[in-house]
Amino acid sequence: MRRTNLPAVVAITVLLALLAMASTFMVSAWQRTDAQMSIHGWIALGLGVFFSIVIGCGLMALMFYSSRRGYDEATKQIVHDKSRPGRD
């Protein structure tokens, strides 16, 4: 293995370890509870997930639209020439 890939390998390893710890915590917490969710809870959960995805996709679409149309470009600095008459 080349030495230039070492930071990427370390970062991926740390992130995978964090994912494994979070998954283990989630499963253990899920198994310890005996809570039940009503049909209204499932509907609210489904609508929340749906609208979160719709809003996320809409914002990403707006980001790509503004990037391609040039709205993200730096503005040009306007320099006023004080020597010309009629200018403030």
Secondary structure, 3 states (H helix, E strand, C coil): CCHHHHHHHHHHHHHHHHHHHHHHHHHHHHHHCCCCCCHHHHHHHHHHHHHHHHHHHHHHHHHHHHHHHCCCCCCCCCCCCCCCCCCC
